[in-house]
């Protein structure tokens, strides 16, 4: 009888080791994932400026079908540039060689400027720190850096909800909002869900030691709205002293 139990124990040990050796699935499902794990995986946990001071550029391809302005696979592309320096931001959109828009917060108010063929056609100021809702949504979801910044600054409550379709699921409470994050086996964020929106992240690369995605898809109500293909990301750059001013933006749009 003793030999029988001993044999069963040895067999169980071999089965356990085999399961853990095949991708570590058994071991991984027995663990949880935390916000600290995500920050560590993206390599931003020690330096807050890494996620709050940056400049990034991407080509944004918008589906005309998604916005009800076309048929089939029609789309249009814009060059998008977002610069952040703490609370200061500058958001630029260039649809072609002649039309450009800049929204920026200079520490006192938000300015919106637009030019066509070098001629200024809009120059307005909005009190407070926020641009329009749509502009702020696009700034806050431009790549994963703003998401990591929010995780570091807000210290949200988190609940690990297990492994689903190969991804770890983490439910977050940030103020009165709920986020759902999905991370891969390396603890890199692959999907973010909030309200009726979802963002997919792909093509991770190392930028100055930080892991960042260079492909992003934004879905609204289950339908693809736009895609971002990043062409440049620079962390902790040195900005010109007047970079986040209305005067600098005005000069750039009209010369």
Backbone torsions as a table, in degrees:
resi	resn	phi	psi	omega
1	UNK	NA	-44.3	179.8
2	UNK	-59.8	-41.9	178.9
3	UNK	-62.7	-36.3	-179.6
4	UNK	-63.5	-47.9	179.0
5	UNK	-63.7	-40.2	-179.8
6	UNK	-63.3	-41.6	179.8
7	UNK	-64.6	-41.7	177.8
8	UNK	-62.1	-39.4	179.7
9	UNK	-64.3	-42.5	178.9
10	UNK	-65.0	-42.9	179.3
11	UNK	-61.6	-41.7	179.3
12	UNK	-62.4	-39.3	179.6
13	UNK	-64.0	-40.9	178.9
14	UNK	-65.3	-40.0	179.0
15	UNK	-63.3	-44.0	179.8
16	UNK	-61.3	-45.5	-179.7
17	UNK	-64.8	-36.4	179.9
18	UNK	-66.1	-41.6	179.7
19	UNK	-64.2	-41.8	-179.0
20	UNK	-70.0	-31.6	-179.2
21	UNK	-73.0	-25.4	-178.6
22	UNK	-87.8	68.5	177.3
23	UNK	88.4	-2.8	178.2
24	UNK	70.1	25.2	-173.5
25	UNK	-63.6	-44.4	-176.6
26	UNK	-65.5	-44.2	-179.7
27	UNK	-65.1	-39.4	-175.1
28	UNK	-68.2	-39.8	-177.8
29	UNK	-69.4	-16.2	-179.1
30	UNK	-87.3	-6.3	-178.5
31	UNK	-107.5	171.7	177.2
32	UNK	-115.3	179.7	178.4
33	UNK	-134.2	141.4	-177.2
34	UNK	-125.1	172.1	176.9
35	UNK	-62.3	-38.8	178.6
36	UNK	-61.4	-35.9	177.2
37	UNK	-62.9	-41.9	179.8
38	UNK	-64.1	-46.9	-179.1
39	UNK	-63.6	-39.3	178.4
40	UNK	-65.6	-41.6	-179.5
41	UNK	-63.8	-37.7	178.8
42	UNK	-83.1	-9.2	175.2
43	UNK	66.6	48.0	178.2
44	UNK	-126.9	5.5	-169.1
45	UNK	-65.4	-27.3	-172.6
46	UNK	-93.4	-17.6	-172.6
47	UNK	-133.1	107.0	-178.6
48	UNK	-63.8	-33.7	-178.8
49	UNK	-64.3	-22.4	179.7
50	UNK	-57.4	-34.8	-176.9
51	UNK	-106.3	-3.2	-177.8
52	UNK	-115.7	-7.3	177.3
53	UNK	-130.1	106.6	-176.4
54	UNK	-163.8	166.7	169.8
55	UNK	-136.7	135.4	-177.4
56	UNK	-141.8	146.3	178.5
57	UNK	-127.3	146.1	178.8
58	UNK	-154.7	153.9	170.3
59	UNK	-91.2	121.3	178.8
60	UNK	-103.0	121.0	179.1
61	UNK	-106.6	115.0	-176.1
62	UNK	-101.0	133.7	177.1
63	UNK	-80.0	119.4	177.8
64	UNK	-67.4	-28.3	177.4
65	UNK	-64.2	-40.7	-177.5
66	UNK	-64.8	-31.9	-178.8
67	UNK	-99.4	10.1	175.3
68	UNK	72.2	29.4	-177.5
69	UNK	-122.2	18.6	-179.8
70	UNK	-171.7	177.6	-179.8
71	UNK	-122.3	158.6	177.2
72	UNK	64.3	-134.8	-175.6
73	UNK	-104.2	25.0	-178.7
74	UNK	-62.2	145.4	-178.8
75	UNK	-158.1	168.9	172.4
76	UNK	-140.1	155.7	-173.7
77	UNK	-120.3	148.1	175.2
78	UNK	-136.7	150.0	171.4
79	UNK	-88.6	126.1	-179.0
80	UNK	-116.5	135.0	175.4
81	UNK	-131.3	127.8	177.7
82	UNK	-122.9	128.0	175.3
83	UNK	-122.2	135.3	177.4
84	UNK	-129.2	140.6	171.8
85	UNK	-139.1	84.3	-172.7
86	UNK	67.2	-122.4	-179.5
87	UNK	-82.3	-15.6	178.8
88	UNK	-75.5	140.7	176.6
89	UNK	-143.7	156.9	175.4
90	UNK	-142.0	122.9	-173.8
91	UNK	-124.1	116.2	-175.5
92	UNK	-116.8	139.9	176.3
93	UNK	-130.2	127.4	177.8
94	UNK	-124.3	112.2	-177.2
95	UNK	-87.7	-28.8	174.7
96	UNK	-156.3	-170.6	-175.8
97	UNK	-70.7	-11.8	-173.4
98	UNK	-114.1	-17.2	-175.2
99	UNK	-117.3	129.8	-178.2
100	UNK	-147.4	143.3	177.6
101	UNK	-127.3	143.9	175.9
102	UNK	-134.2	126.5	170.8
103	UNK	-114.9	131.2	-179.4
104	UNK	-147.1	151.1	174.2
105	UNK	-114.0	120.8	-174.6
106	UNK	-99.7	10.5	-178.1
107	UNK	101.2	-13.3	-179.3
108	UNK	-124.3	-40.9	-177.5
109	UNK	-155.0	166.2	178.1
110	UNK	-100.5	133.3	-178.9
111	UNK	-116.7	139.5	176.2
112	UNK	-121.2	123.3	-179.6
113	UNK	-129.9	144.6	179.6
114	UNK	-145.4	138.6	178.8
115	UNK	-133.5	154.8	175.1
116	UNK	-136.4	123.6	-178.0
117	UNK	54.7	38.1	177.9
118	UNK	77.7	5.0	-179.9
119	UNK	-109.0	127.2	-178.9
120	UNK	-70.7	126.1	179.8
121	UNK	-118.8	-6.3	177.0
122	UNK	-155.7	133.2	178.1
123	UNK	-153.1	93.8	-175.1
124	UNK	-127.3	157.1	-179.4
125	UNK	-124.8	138.5	-178.7
126	UNK	-124.2	128.5	-180.0
127	UNK	-66.9	156.2	179.3
128	UNK	94.5	-168.7	-175.1
129	UNK	-107.3	-2.8	-173.5
130	UNK	-115.6	138.9	172.2
131	UNK	-82.1	-161.8	177.6
132	UNK	-62.4	159.6	-178.4
133	UNK	-57.0	-42.7	-178.0
134	UNK	-65.7	-43.4	179.3
135	UNK	-63.4	-43.8	-179.8
136	UNK	-65.1	-36.8	177.2
137	UNK	-63.1	-42.1	-179.1
138	UNK	-68.3	-36.8	177.4
139	UNK	-66.9	-44.5	-175.7
140	UNK	-72.9	-14.6	179.8
141	UNK	-118.6	20.5	179.6
142	UNK	-84.9	93.7	-175.1
143	UNK	77.7	-173.6	-175.6
144	UNK	-95.4	-12.2	-179.0
145	UNK	-58.3	-46.6	177.9
146	UNK	-62.1	-31.4	178.7
147	UNK	-68.7	-45.5	178.3
148	UNK	-63.7	-37.4	177.4
149	UNK	-61.0	-42.6	179.4
150	UNK	-65.7	-39.0	178.9
151	UNK	-64.8	-36.2	-179.1
152	UNK	-74.9	-37.4	-172.6
153	UNK	-87.8	-31.9	-173.1
154	UNK	-89.6	-21.8	-176.6
155	UNK	48.1	60.2	-176.5
156	UNK	-70.9	159.2	171.9
157	UNK	-74.8	140.6	-177.8
158	UNK	-133.7	146.2	177.3
159	UNK	-133.6	122.8	177.1
160	UNK	-78.9	126.4	-175.5
161	UNK	-113.2	20.4	173.9
162	UNK	95.7	-173.8	-177.0
163	UNK	-105.5	123.4	-175.8
164	UNK	-127.7	120.7	178.6
165	UNK	51.0	40.8	175.5
166	UNK	87.2	1.6	-179.0
167	UNK	-124.6	144.9	174.6
168	UNK	-79.8	134.0	-176.8
169	UNK	-107.8	128.9	-179.1
170	UNK	-129.0	122.2	178.1
171	UNK	-97.5	128.5	-176.4
172	UNK	-119.2	143.3	172.8
173	UNK	-113.0	112.5	179.0
174	UNK	-118.2	109.2	-173.2
175	UNK	57.2	-120.8	-179.5
176	UNK	-104.1	18.5	-177.6
177	UNK	-115.0	156.1	178.8
178	UNK	-118.2	127.7	173.0
179	UNK	-112.8	147.9	171.9
180	UNK	-124.2	120.2	-179.0
181	UNK	-109.0	141.6	173.4
182	UNK	-120.5	128.8	-178.0
183	UNK	-121.7	150.3	-179.9
184	UNK	-85.5	-172.1	-176.3
185	UNK	-63.8	-23.0	178.1
186	UNK	-90.6	4.2	179.1
187	UNK	71.1	24.9	174.5
188	UNK	-91.2	139.0	-178.1
189	UNK	-68.9	126.6	-179.2
190	UNK	-115.2	-20.6	-178.8
191	UNK	-154.5	140.0	176.0
192	UNK	-129.6	130.3	178.2
193	UNK	-120.4	135.6	174.8
194	UNK	-157.7	141.7	-176.6
195	UNK	49.9	-126.2	178.7
196	UNK	-103.0	20.9	-175.5
197	UNK	-115.4	156.4	175.8
198	UNK	-146.6	141.6	178.8
199	UNK	-124.7	131.0	175.9
200	UNK	-106.6	137.2	179.4
201	UNK	-118.3	138.9	-178.1
202	UNK	-151.2	174.7	177.1
203	UNK	57.0	57.6	178.7
204	UNK	-69.6	138.6	177.3
205	UNK	-138.7	161.5	178.6
206	UNK	-91.1	125.7	177.7
207	UNK	-124.0	109.7	-179.5
208	UNK	51.1	40.8	177.3
209	UNK	88.1	-7.7	-177.5
210	UNK	-102.5	141.3	178.3
211	UNK	-88.8	118.1	-176.6
212	UNK	-135.6	145.3	178.0
213	UNK	-82.2	143.8	177.6
214	UNK	-109.0	1.1	174.1
215	UNK	-128.6	138.1	-179.9
216	UNK	-146.4	137.1	175.1
217	UNK	-121.6	132.3	180.0
218	UNK	-111.7	122.8	179.9
219	UNK	-111.2	138.0	175.0
220	UNK	-123.0	121.7	-177.7
221	UNK	53.3	39.9	175.7
222	UNK	83.6	-2.1	-177.4
223	UNK	-114.1	136.3	179.6
224	UNK	-62.8	123.6	179.9
225	UNK	-97.5	-53.6	177.1
226	UNK	-153.0	164.7	176.0
227	UNK	-123.7	145.4	175.5
228	UNK	-116.8	131.8	172.7
229	UNK	-119.9	107.6	-174.3
230	UNK	-75.3	137.7	179.3
231	UNK	-114.3	-16.3	-179.6
232	UNK	-158.3	134.4	171.6
233	UNK	-140.6	124.6	177.9
234	UNK	-127.8	127.4	-178.1
235	UNK	-97.7	139.0	179.2
236	UNK	50.2	51.4	178.1
237	UNK	-74.9	166.6	174.1
238	UNK	-98.9	114.6	-178.0
239	UNK	-90.4	148.2	171.0
240	UNK	-57.5	150.5	-174.5
241	UNK	-59.8	-27.2	-177.2
242	UNK	-105.6	13.2	-172.2
243	UNK	-58.9	-37.7	-176.4
244	UNK	-98.8	34.3	179.4
245	UNK	-112.6	152.9	178.0
246	UNK	-63.1	-37.9	-177.6
247	UNK	-62.3	-43.1	-179.7
248	UNK	-65.3	-41.7	178.9
249	UNK	-65.0	-41.1	179.3
250	UNK	-62.3	-44.6	179.7
251	UNK	-62.8	-39.6	-179.4
252	UNK	-67.2	-39.0	-176.4
253	UNK	-75.8	-22.3	-173.9
254	UNK	-109.9	4.3	178.6
255	UNK	-129.4	NA	NA
